Amino acid sequence: MGGKKPRRKILVVDDEKETRDSLGRILERRGYEMVVAEDGEQGLIKMKEFQPEIVICDIVMPKINGLQFLETIRNMGSQAQVIMITGQMFMSNCDDILKYNVCGYLLKPLQIDTILTHIAKAEDLIEQASKKDHNGLK
C-alpha cells in the first residue's frame, strides 16, 4: 500500500461560529489537525502557536479583517496556503487577495466538495514546494 499522507494542520479564521464549527467537524472527520479563531486578531496568535500549513480565512471580520490578516502573515514570512472565504462578493478585493498568493477564493455558503477540492489543491501546492525545497530548487 502507498505511503500515508501527512496529517495537515489547518487554521480556520471566521467570525461566524456556525462556519467554524461546521468546517471543524468536516475537516477533523477527514483527519486534519484543526484549530479555529474567531477573528483576525486571534488568528494571528494561532498562526504563531499552531503554524498551520493551510489557512481558511473569512474576509469580513471584526478587529483585523481577512485582507489585513493575509497581509500580516505574508509579511511574517508564512508560506501557508490560504483559502479566502466570504459571504459577500467583493470584486474590488480580488486584486488585493491575488497579490498575496492565495490558492482559493470561495463564496459562502460553502459546499463541502468545493472546500475539499481547494484543500486538495493546497496540499498539492505544499507537496510541490516541499519537493522543490528538497531538491534545492527554492
C-alpha positions in Angstrom: 0.0 0.0 0.0 1.2 3.6 -0.7 2.7 5.9 1.9 0.3 7.6 4.3 -0.4 11.2 3.7 0.8 13.6 6.4 -1.8 15.0 8.7 -2.1 18.6 7.6 -2.6 21.4 10.1 -5.4 23.7 9.2 -6.4 27.0 10.8 -10.0 28.3 10.2 -10.4 32.0 10.9 -14.0 33.2 10.8 -16.2 35.3 13.0 -19.3 33.1 12.3 -19.4 30.3 14.9 -21.5 28.1 12.5 -18.9 28.3 9.8 -16.1 27.5 12.3 -18.0 24.6 13.8 -19.1 23.0 10.5 -15.6 23.3 8.9 -14.1 21.9 12.1 -16.3 18.9 12.1 -15.8 18.2 8.4 -12.1 18.6 8.4 -11.5 16.7 11.7 -13.5 13.7 10.3 -11.1 13.7 7.4 -8.1 13.5 9.6 -6.8 17.1 9.6 -5.4 18.7 12.7 -7.7 21.7 13.3 -7.6 25.0 15.2 -10.1 27.8 14.9 -10.0 31.5 15.5 -13.0 33.9 15.8 -11.3 36.9 14.2 -8.1 38.0 12.6 -6.5 39.1 15.8 -7.0 35.7 17.4 -5.9 34.2 14.0 -2.5 35.9 14.2 -1.9 34.4 17.6 -3.0 30.9 16.4 -0.7 31.3 13.4 2.3 31.7 15.7 1.3 29.0 18.1 0.0 26.4 15.7 2.0 27.1 12.5 -0.6 25.8 10.1 0.1 24.6 6.6 -3.3 25.7 5.3 -5.5 28.6 6.4 -9.1 29.1 5.6 -9.9 32.8 6.3 -13.0 34.9 6.1 -12.6 38.4 4.6 -15.2 40.4 6.6 -14.4 40.1 10.3 -14.1 42.5 13.3 -10.8 43.8 14.7 -8.5 42.6 11.9 -10.2 41.7 8.6 -9.2 38.9 6.3 -7.1 41.1 4.0 -5.2 42.6 6.9 -4.7 39.1 8.3 -3.4 37.9 5.0 -1.0 40.8 4.5 0.3 40.3 8.1 1.0 36.6 7.8 2.8 37.1 4.4 4.9 39.9 6.0 5.7 37.4 8.8 7.1 35.1 6.2 4.3 32.5 6.3 4.2 30.2 3.3 0.8 28.7 4.4 -1.6 28.0 1.6 -4.6 30.4 2.1 -8.1 29.9 1.0 -10.2 33.1 1.4 -13.9 32.8 2.0 -16.7 35.4 2.1 -20.4 35.8 2.3 -20.3 38.8 0.0 -18.9 39.3 -3.5 -16.1 41.8 -3.4 -14.7 42.0 -6.8 -12.7 45.1 -5.8 -10.7 42.9 -3.3 -9.7 40.3 -5.9 -6.5 42.1 -6.9 -5.5 42.6 -3.3 -6.1 39.0 -2.5 -4.3 37.6 -5.5 -1.1 39.7 -4.9 -0.7 37.7 -1.6 -0.7 34.3 -3.5 -3.8 32.7 -2.2 -4.8 29.3 -3.6 -8.6 29.9 -3.5 -11.4 32.3 -3.1 -14.8 30.9 -2.2 -18.3 32.3 -1.6 -20.5 31.3 1.3 -22.4 29.2 1.8 -19.5 26.8 1.4 -20.1 23.5 -0.4 -18.2 20.6 1.2 -17.0 19.3 -2.2 -15.7 22.7 -3.2 -13.8 23.3 0.1 -12.3 19.8 -0.1 -11.2 20.4 -3.7 -9.5 23.6 -2.7 -7.8 21.9 0.3 -6.6 19.2 -2.0 -5.2 21.9 -4.3 -3.4 23.5 -1.3 -2.0 20.1 -0.3 -0.7 19.6 -3.9 1.0 23.1 -3.7 2.6 22.1 -0.4 3.9 18.9 -1.9 5.3 20.7 -4.9 7.0 23.3 -2.7 8.4 20.5 -0.5 9.9 18.7 -3.5 11.5 21.9 -4.8 13.0 22.6 -1.3 14.2 19.1 -1.1 15.8 19.2 -4.5 17.5 22.6 -3.7 15.4 24.5 -6.2 13.9 27.1 -4.0 
